[in-house]
Amino acid sequence: MENDYVEISFLPRWGGKLFSARGKANGYDYFYRQAVIKPGLIGPLGV
């Protein structure tokens, strides 16, 4: 999604999570964005 001021990306396969938000006026990201998404297989005990 985008308009004249901001460009926002979502991840539909991951429940519609927000992936990135970048201002178009200055080109900066509003928060840190990972370049690679790796799903982790973590058990209930965190191991």
C-alpha distance matrix in Angstrom:
0.0 3.7 7.1 10.7 11.0 8.4 6.0 5.2 6.4 8.3 11.6 12.4 16.0 16.7 16.2 12.4 13.1 11.0 11.5 10.5 9.6 10.9 12.2 12.4 15.8 17.6 15.5 16.4 14.7 15.0 16.7 18.3 16.5 18.7 18.9 20.4 19.9 23.3 24.1 27.3 30.2 31.7 34.5 35.2 37.4 34.9 36.9
3.7 0.0 3.8 7.0 7.6 5.7 4.2 6.0 8.5 11.3 14.8 16.0 19.5 20.0 19.6 15.8 16.0 13.2 13.4 11.4 9.4 9.4 9.7 9.2 12.5 14.7 13.1 14.5 13.6 14.1 16.5 18.4 17.1 19.8 19.9 22.0 22.0 25.6 26.7 29.9 33.0 34.4 37.2 37.9 39.9 37.2 39.3
7.1 3.8 0.0 3.8 5.5 5.7 6.6 9.0 12.1 14.8 18.4 19.5 23.1 23.5 22.8 19.0 19.1 16.2 16.6 14.3 11.6 10.9 9.9 8.8 11.2 14.1 13.5 15.3 15.1 15.3 18.3 20.6 19.8 22.8 23.0 25.3 25.5 29.1 30.2 33.4 36.4 37.7 40.5 41.0 43.0 40.3 42.5
10.7 7.0 3.8 0.0 3.8 6.3 8.3 11.5 14.8 17.9 21.5 22.9 26.4 26.6 26.1 22.3 22.1 18.9 19.0 16.1 13.0 11.3 9.1 7.1 8.5 12.0 12.2 14.4 15.2 15.6 19.0 21.4 21.0 24.1 24.3 27.0 27.6 31.3 32.8 35.8 39.0 40.2 43.1 43.7 45.4 42.6 44.8
11.0 7.6 5.5 3.8 0.0 3.8 7.2 10.2 13.8 16.9 20.6 22.5 25.9 25.6 25.1 21.4 20.5 17.1 17.2 14.0 10.5 8.7 5.9 5.2 6.4 9.5 9.9 11.5 12.2 12.2 15.7 18.5 18.5 21.9 22.6 25.4 26.0 29.7 31.2 33.9 37.3 38.2 41.1 41.5 43.0 40.2 42.5
8.4 5.7 5.7 6.3 3.8 0.0 3.8 6.5 10.1 13.3 16.9 19.0 22.3 21.9 21.6 17.9 16.9 13.4 13.4 10.3 6.9 5.7 4.5 5.4 8.0 10.0 9.1 10.0 9.6 9.7 12.8 15.4 15.1 18.5 19.2 21.9 22.3 26.0 27.4 30.1 33.5 34.4 37.4 37.8 39.4 36.6 38.8
6.0 4.2 6.6 8.3 7.2 3.8 0.0 3.8 6.9 10.3 13.8 16.0 19.2 19.0 19.1 15.5 14.7 11.4 10.8 8.0 5.7 5.3 6.4 6.9 10.4 11.7 9.6 10.5 9.4 10.3 12.6 14.4 13.3 16.2 16.5 19.0 19.3 23.0 24.5 27.5 30.8 32.1 35.1 35.9 37.6 34.7 36.7
5.2 6.0 9.0 11.5 10.2 6.5 3.8 0.0 3.8 6.8 10.4 12.7 15.8 15.4 15.4 11.8 10.9 7.6 7.6 5.7 4.4 6.5 8.9 10.4 13.7 14.6 12.3 12.2 9.9 10.0 11.4 13.2 11.7 14.4 15.2 17.1 16.8 20.4 21.4 24.4 27.6 28.7 31.7 32.3 34.2 31.4 33.5
6.4 8.5 12.1 14.8 13.8 10.1 6.9 3.8 0.0 3.8 7.0 9.5 12.4 12.3 12.8 9.4 8.7 6.2 5.3 5.1 6.5 8.9 12.0 13.3 16.9 17.3 14.4 14.1 11.4 12.0 12.3 13.1 10.7 12.6 13.0 14.3 13.7 17.2 18.2 21.4 24.5 26.0 29.0 29.9 31.9 29.1 31.0
8.3 11.3 14.8 17.9 16.9 13.3 10.3 6.8 3.8 0.0 3.8 6.1 9.1 8.8 9.0 5.7 5.5 4.5 5.1 7.1 9.1 12.2 15.3 16.9 20.4 20.8 18.0 17.3 14.2 14.2 13.8 14.4 11.9 13.1 14.0 14.4 12.8 15.8 16.0 19.2 22.0 23.5 26.2 27.0 29.3 26.8 28.7
11.6 14.8 18.4 21.5 20.6 16.9 13.8 10.4 7.0 3.8 0.0 3.8 5.6 5.5 6.8 5.0 5.2 6.4 6.2 9.4 12.2 15.3 18.6 20.2 23.7 23.8 20.8 19.9 16.7 16.8 15.8 15.6 12.7 12.8 13.4 12.8 10.5 13.0 12.9 16.2 18.8 20.6 23.3 24.4 26.8 24.4 26.1
12.4 16.0 19.5 22.9 22.5 19.0 16.0 12.7 9.5 6.1 3.8 0.0 3.8 5.4 5.5 4.3 6.9 9.1 9.9 12.9 15.2 18.3 21.4 22.7 26.3 26.8 23.8 23.3 20.1 20.1 19.2 19.3 16.5 16.5 17.0 16.0 13.5 15.4 14.6 17.9 19.8 21.7 24.0 25.0 27.8 25.8 27.5
16.0 19.5 23.1 26.4 25.9 22.3 19.2 15.8 12.4 9.1 5.6 3.8 0.0 3.8 5.6 6.7 8.6 11.3 11.6 15.0 17.9 20.9 24.3 25.7 29.3 29.4 26.3 25.5 22.2 22.3 21.0 20.4 17.4 16.6 16.9 15.1 12.1 13.2 11.9 15.2 16.8 19.0 21.2 22.5 25.4 23.5 24.9
16.7 20.0 23.5 26.6 25.6 21.9 19.0 15.4 12.3 8.8 5.5 5.4 3.8 0.0 3.8 5.7 6.1 9.4 10.0 13.7 16.7 20.0 23.4 25.4 28.7 28.6 25.6 24.3 20.8 20.5 18.7 18.1 15.5 14.8 15.9 14.1 10.7 11.7 9.9 12.9 14.6 16.4 18.6 19.6 22.4 20.4 22.1
16.2 19.6 22.8 26.1 25.1 21.6 19.1 15.4 12.8 9.0 6.8 5.5 5.6 3.8 0.0 3.8 5.6 9.3 11.2 14.7 17.0 20.6 23.6 25.7 28.9 29.2 26.5 25.2 21.7 20.8 19.4 19.6 17.4 17.4 18.8 17.4 14.2 15.2 13.3 15.8 17.2 18.5 20.2 20.6 23.5 21.9 24.1
12.4 15.8 19.0 22.3 21.4 17.9 15.5 11.8 9.4 5.7 5.0 4.3 6.7 5.7 3.8 0.0 3.8 6.5 8.8 11.8 13.8 17.3 20.2 22.1 25.4 25.9 23.3 22.3 18.9 18.1 17.2 17.8 15.6 16.3 17.7 17.0 14.3 16.3 15.1 17.9 19.9 21.2 23.3 23.6 26.4 24.4 26.7
13.1 16.0 19.1 22.1 20.5 16.9 14.7 10.9 8.7 5.5 5.2 6.9 8.6 6.1 5.6 3.8 0.0 3.8 6.2 9.4 11.7 15.3 18.4 20.8 23.9 23.9 21.4 19.8 16.2 15.2 13.9 14.4 12.5 13.3 15.2 14.8 12.2 14.3 13.6 16.1 18.5 19.4 21.8 22.1 24.5 22.2 24.6
11.0 13.2 16.2 18.9 17.1 13.4 11.4 7.6 6.2 4.5 6.4 9.1 11.3 9.4 9.3 6.5 3.8 0.0 3.8 6.0 7.9 11.6 14.7 17.2 20.2 20.2 17.7 16.1 12.6 11.6 10.7 11.7 10.1 11.8 13.8 14.4 12.6 15.4 15.5 18.1 20.9 21.7 24.4 24.8 26.8 24.2 26.6
11.5 13.4 16.6 19.0 17.2 13.4 10.8 7.6 5.3 5.1 6.2 9.9 11.6 10.0 11.2 8.8 6.2 3.8 0.0 3.8 7.2 10.3 13.9 16.2 19.3 18.8 15.8 14.3 10.8 10.9 9.6 9.5 7.0 8.4 10.1 11.0 9.8 13.1 14.1 16.9 20.1 21.3 24.3 25.3 27.0 24.1 26.0
10.5 11.4 14.3 16.1 14.0 10.3 8.0 5.7 5.1 7.1 9.4 12.9 15.0 13.7 14.7 11.8 9.4 6.0 3.8 0.0 3.8 6.6 10.2 12.6 15.6 15.0 12.1 10.7 7.3 7.8 7.4 8.0 6.1 8.9 10.3 12.4 12.3 15.9 17.3 20.0 23.4 24.4 27.6 28.5 29.9 26.9 28.8
9.6 9.4 11.6 13.0 10.5 6.9 5.7 4.4 6.5 9.1 12.2 15.2 17.9 16.7 17.0 13.8 11.7 7.9 7.2 3.8 0.0 3.8 6.9 9.6 12.4 12.3 10.0 8.7 5.8 5.7 7.2 9.3 8.7 12.1 13.5 15.9 16.1 19.6 21.0 23.5 26.9 27.7 30.8 31.4 32.8 29.8 32.0
10.9 9.4 10.9 11.3 8.7 5.7 5.3 6.5 8.9 12.2 15.3 18.3 20.9 20.0 20.6 17.3 15.3 11.6 10.3 6.6 3.8 0.0 3.8 6.3 9.0 8.7 6.3 5.6 4.2 5.7 8.3 10.2 9.9 13.4 14.2 17.3 18.1 21.8 23.6 26.2 29.7 30.7 33.9 34.6 35.8 32.7 34.7
12.2 9.7 9.9 9.1 5.9 4.5 6.4 8.9 12.0 15.3 18.6 21.4 24.3 23.4 23.6 20.2 18.4 14.7 13.9 10.2 6.9 3.8 0.0 3.8 5.6 6.0 5.3 5.7 6.4 7.1 10.6 13.0 13.4 16.9 17.7 20.9 21.9 25.6 27.4 29.9 33.4 34.2 37.3 37.9 39.1 36.0 38.1
12.4 9.2 8.8 7.1 5.2 5.4 6.9 10.4 13.3 16.9 20.2 22.7 25.7 25.4 25.7 22.1 20.8 17.2 16.2 12.6 9.6 6.3 3.8 0.0 3.8 5.6 5.1 7.6 9.3 10.8 14.1 16.0 15.9 19.1 19.2 22.5 23.8 27.5 29.5 32.3 35.8 36.9 40.1 40.9 42.2 39.0 41.0
15.8 12.5 11.2 8.5 6.4 8.0 10.4 13.7 16.9 20.4 23.7 26.3 29.3 28.7 28.9 25.4 23.9 20.2 19.3 15.6 12.4 9.0 5.6 3.8 0.0 3.8 6.0 8.3 10.9 12.0 15.6 17.7 18.3 21.6 22.0 25.4 26.8 30.5 32.6 35.1 38.7 39.6 42.8 43.5 44.5 41.4 43.4
17.6 14.7 14.1 12.0 9.5 10.0 11.7 14.6 17.3 20.8 23.8 26.8 29.4 28.6 29.2 25.9 23.9 20.2 18.8 15.0 12.3 8.7 6.0 5.6 3.8 0.0 3.8 5.6 9.0 10.7 13.8 15.5 16.4 19.7 20.0 23.6 25.4 29.0 31.3 33.7 37.3 38.1 41.4 42.2 43.0 39.7 41.5
15.5 13.1 13.5 12.2 9.9 9.1 9.6 12.3 14.4 18.0 20.8 23.8 26.3 25.6 26.5 23.3 21.4 17.7 15.8 12.1 10.0 6.3 5.3 5.1 6.0 3.8 0.0 3.8 6.7 9.5 12.1 13.2 13.4 16.5 16.4 20.1 21.9 25.6 28.0 30.5 34.2 35.2 38.6 39.6 40.5 37.1 38.8
16.4 14.5 15.3 14.4 11.5 10.0 10.5 12.2 14.1 17.3 19.9 23.3 25.5 24.3 25.2 22.3 19.8 16.1 14.3 10.7 8.7 5.6 5.7 7.6 8.3 5.6 3.8 0.0 3.8 6.4 8.7 9.9 11.0 14.3 15.0 18.6 20.3 23.8 26.1 28.3 32.0 32.7 36.0 36.9 37.6 34.2 36.0
14.7 13.6 15.1 15.2 12.2 9.6 9.4 9.9 11.4 14.2 16.7 20.1 22.2 20.8 21.7 18.9 16.2 12.6 10.8 7.3 5.8 4.2 6.4 9.3 10.9 9.0 6.7 3.8 0.0 3.8 5.4 6.8 7.7 11.3 12.6 15.9 17.1 20.6 22.7 24.8 28.5 29.1 32.4 33.2 34.0 30.7 32.6
15.0 14.1 15.3 15.6 12.2 9.7 10.3 10.0 12.0 14.2 16.8 20.1 22.3 20.5 20.8 18.1 15.2 11.6 10.9 7.8 5.7 5.7 7.1 10.8 12.0 10.7 9.5 6.4 3.8 0.0 3.8 7.1 8.9 12.7 14.8 17.7 18.3 21.5 23.1 25.0 28.5 28.7 31.7 32.1 32.9 29.8 32.1
16.7 16.5 18.3 19.0 15.7 12.8 12.6 11.4 12.3 13.8 15.8 19.2 21.0 18.7 19.4 17.2 13.9 10.7 9.6 7.4 7.2 8.3 10.6 14.1 15.6 13.8 12.1 8.7 5.4 3.8 0.0 3.8 6.4 9.9 12.6 15.2 15.6 18.5 20.1 21.7 25.2 25.2 28.3 28.8 29.4 26.2 28.4
18.3 18.4 20.6 21.4 18.5 15.4 14.4 13.2 13.1 14.4 15.6 19.3 20.4 18.1 19.6 17.8 14.4 11.7 9.5 8.0 9.3 10.2 13.0 16.0 17.7 15.5 13.2 9.9 6.8 7.1 3.8 0.0 3.8 6.7 9.6 12.2 13.0 15.8 17.8 19.3 22.9 23.1 26.4 27.3 27.7 24.3 26.1
16.5 17.1 19.8 21.0 18.5 15.1 13.3 11.7 10.7 11.9 12.7 16.5 17.4 15.5 17.4 15.6 12.5 10.1 7.0 6.1 8.7 9.9 13.4 15.9 18.3 16.4 13.4 11.0 7.7 8.9 6.4 3.8 0.0 3.8 6.4 8.9 9.8 13.1 15.3 17.3 21.0 21.8 25.3 26.5 27.3 23.9 25.4
18.7 19.8 22.8 24.1 21.9 18.5 16.2 14.4 12.6 13.1 12.8 16.5 16.6 14.8 17.4 16.3 13.3 11.8 8.4 8.9 12.1 13.4 16.9 19.1 21.6 19.7 16.5 14.3 11.3 12.7 9.9 6.7 3.8 0.0 3.8 5.5 6.8 9.8 12.5 14.4 18.2 19.3 22.9 24.6 25.2 21.7 22.8
18.9 19.9 23.0 24.3 22.6 19.2 16.5 15.2 13.0 14.0 13.4 17.0 16.9 15.9 18.8 17.7 15.2 13.8 10.1 10.3 13.5 14.2 17.7 19.2 22.0 20.0 16.4 15.0 12.6 14.8 12.6 9.6 6.4 3.8 0.0 3.8 6.8 10.0 13.3 15.6 19.3 21.0 24.7 26.8 27.6 24.0 24.6
20.4 22.0 25.3 27.0 25.4 21.9 19.0 17.1 14.3 14.4 12.8 16.0 15.1 14.1 17.4 17.0 14.8 14.4 11.0 12.4 15.9 17.3 20.9 22.5 25.4 23.6 20.1 18.6 15.9 17.7 15.2 12.2 8.9 5.5 3.8 0.0 3.8 6.4 9.9 12.4 16.0 18.0 21.7 24.1 25.0 21.5 21.9
19.9 22.0 25.5 27.6 26.0 22.3 19.3 16.8 13.7 12.8 10.5 13.5 12.1 10.7 14.2 14.3 12.2 12.6 9.8 12.3 16.1 18.1 21.9 23.8 26.8 25.4 21.9 20.3 17.1 18.3 15.6 13.0 9.8 6.8 6.8 3.8 0.0 3.8 6.6 9.5 13.0 15.1 18.7 21.0 22.3 19.0 19.6
23.3 25.6 29.1 31.3 29.7 26.0 23.0 20.4 17.2 15.8 13.0 15.4 13.2 11.7 15.2 16.3 14.3 15.4 13.1 15.9 19.6 21.8 25.6 27.5 30.5 29.0 25.6 23.8 20.6 21.5 18.5 15.8 13.1 9.8 10.0 6.4 3.8 0.0 3.8 6.2 9.6 12.0 15.7 18.3 19.5 16.3 16.4
24.1 26.7 30.2 32.8 31.2 27.4 24.5 21.4 18.2 16.0 12.9 14.6 11.9 9.9 13.3 15.1 13.6 15.5 14.1 17.3 21.0 23.6 27.4 29.5 32.6 31.3 28.0 26.1 22.7 23.1 20.1 17.8 15.3 12.5 13.3 9.9 6.6 3.8 0.0 3.8 6.7 9.3 12.7 15.2 16.9 14.0 14.5
27.3 29.9 33.4 35.8 33.9 30.1 27.5 24.4 21.4 19.2 16.2 17.9 15.2 12.9 15.8 17.9 16.1 18.1 16.9 20.0 23.5 26.2 29.9 32.3 35.1 33.7 30.5 28.3 24.8 25.0 21.7 19.3 17.3 14.4 15.6 12.4 9.5 6.2 3.8 0.0 3.8 5.9 9.5 12.2 13.5 10.5 10.7
30.2 33.0 36.4 39.0 37.3 33.5 30.8 27.6 24.5 22.0 18.8 19.8 16.8 14.6 17.2 19.9 18.5 20.9 20.1 23.4 26.9 29.7 33.4 35.8 38.7 37.3 34.2 32.0 28.5 28.5 25.2 22.9 21.0 18.2 19.3 16.0 13.0 9.6 6.7 3.8 0.0 3.8 6.6 9.9 11.4 9.3 8.9
31.7 34.4 37.7 40.2 38.2 34.4 32.1 28.7 26.0 23.5 20.6 21.7 19.0 16.4 18.5 21.2 19.4 21.7 21.3 24.4 27.7 30.7 34.2 36.9 39.6 38.1 35.2 32.7 29.1 28.7 25.2 23.1 21.8 19.3 21.0 18.0 15.1 12.0 9.3 5.9 3.8 0.0 3.8 6.7 7.8 5.5 5.9
34.5 37.2 40.5 43.1 41.1 37.4 35.1 31.7 29.0 26.2 23.3 24.0 21.2 18.6 20.2 23.3 21.8 24.4 24.3 27.6 30.8 33.9 37.3 40.1 42.8 41.4 38.6 36.0 32.4 31.7 28.3 26.4 25.3 22.9 24.7 21.7 18.7 15.7 12.7 9.5 6.6 3.8 0.0 3.8 5.4 5.3 5.7
35.2 37.9 41.0 43.7 41.5 37.8 35.9 32.3 29.9 27.0 24.4 25.0 22.5 19.6 20.6 23.6 22.1 24.8 25.3 28.5 31.4 34.6 37.9 40.9 43.5 42.2 39.6 36.9 33.2 32.1 28.8 27.3 26.5 24.6 26.8 24.1 21.0 18.3 15.2 12.2 9.9 6.7 3.8 0.0 3.8 5.5 7.6
37.4 39.9 43.0 45.4 43.0 39.4 37.6 34.2 31.9 29.3 26.8 27.8 25.4 22.4 23.5 26.4 24.5 26.8 27.0 29.9 32.8 35.8 39.1 42.2 44.5 43.0 40.5 37.6 34.0 32.9 29.4 27.7 27.3 25.2 27.6 25.0 22.3 19.5 16.9 13.5 11.4 7.8 5.4 3.8 0.0 3.8 5.6
34.9 37.2 40.3 42.6 40.2 36.6 34.7 31.4 29.1 26.8 24.4 25.8 23.5 20.4 21.9 24.4 22.2 24.2 24.1 26.9 29.8 32.7 36.0 39.0 41.4 39.7 37.1 34.2 30.7 29.8 26.2 24.3 23.9 21.7 24.0 21.5 19.0 16.3 14.0 10.5 9.3 5.5 5.3 5.5 3.8 0.0 3.8
36.9 39.3 42.5 44.8 42.5 38.8 36.7 33.5 31.0 28.7 26.1 27.5 24.9 22.1 24.1 26.7 24.6 26.6 26.0 28.8 32.0 34.7 38.1 41.0 43.4 41.5 38.8 36.0 32.6 32.1 28.4 26.1 25.4 22.8 24.6 21.9 19.6 16.4 14.5 10.7 8.9 5.9 5.7 7.6 5.6 3.8 0.0
